[in-house]
Amino acid sequence: MAATTFTFAPKLVQMIDTLREDMHAGSRSEVLRRALALLKLLKDAEKNGAEILLKKDGTEQRVIIS
């Protein structure tokens, strides 16, 4: 596996750290891998004609991934 280094703004690092805690992930890298896997899944579904919806209390909201 190739190693790559990224530099993120402090607010983004804080967001990644919050997600790491919420997800019980072992590392920031794990958070980013999961995020990219989810984005790929959503984009593939969208390319195949699927709509992505969030539903809360009976209200649906369409999600557009650009």
Wavefront OBJ file of the C-alpha trace (Angstrom):
o trace
v 0.000 0.000 0.000
v 1.379 3.414 -0.943
v 1.656 6.042 1.750
v 0.428 9.555 0.989
v 0.527 12.659 3.134
v -2.233 15.270 3.166
v -2.497 18.611 4.897
v -5.950 19.558 6.187
v -7.317 22.742 7.691
v -7.711 22.551 11.495
v -11.533 22.478 11.275
v -11.391 19.482 8.936
v -8.976 17.663 11.247
v -11.398 18.319 14.116
v -14.258 16.907 12.004
v -12.233 13.797 11.164
v -11.343 13.322 14.830
v -14.992 13.677 15.869
v -16.000 11.101 13.258
v -13.194 8.799 14.432
v -14.576 8.896 17.958
v -18.207 8.487 16.826
v -17.274 5.561 14.559
v -14.868 3.981 17.069
v -12.312 3.995 14.242
v -8.715 3.203 15.038
v -7.237 6.065 13.058
v -7.908 9.109 10.930
v -6.886 7.024 7.925
v -9.652 4.547 8.685
v -12.196 7.395 8.748
v -10.989 8.621 5.366
v -11.025 5.101 3.872
v -14.615 4.572 5.045
v -15.651 8.006 3.764
v -14.173 7.315 0.341
v -15.785 3.865 0.191
v -19.169 5.416 1.020
v -18.722 8.164 -1.576
v -17.830 5.544 -4.213
v -20.900 3.482 -3.306
v -23.160 6.528 -3.557
v -21.670 7.754 -6.853
v -21.953 4.283 -8.410
v -25.584 4.030 -7.318
v -26.306 7.495 -8.698
v -24.653 6.606 -12.041
v -26.944 3.567 -12.227
v -30.071 5.711 -11.838
v -30.596 5.398 -8.089
v -31.838 8.290 -5.991
v -30.226 8.837 -2.641
v -32.706 9.839 0.047
v -32.452 10.675 3.724
v -35.599 10.016 5.701
v -36.362 11.389 9.148
v -39.734 11.346 10.864
v -41.445 10.511 7.577
v -39.868 13.402 5.683
v -37.610 12.516 2.774
v -34.814 14.695 1.472
v -33.016 13.925 -1.787
v -29.233 13.990 -1.551
v -27.272 15.188 -4.548
v -23.621 14.154 -4.684
v -21.759 16.508 -6.990
l 1 2 3 4 5 6 7 8 9 10 11 12 13 14 15 16 17 18 19 20 21 22 23 24 25 26 27 28 29 30 31 32 33 34 35 36 37 38 39 40 41 42 43 44 45 46 47 48 49 50 51 52 53 54 55 56 57 58 59 60 61 62 63 64 65 66
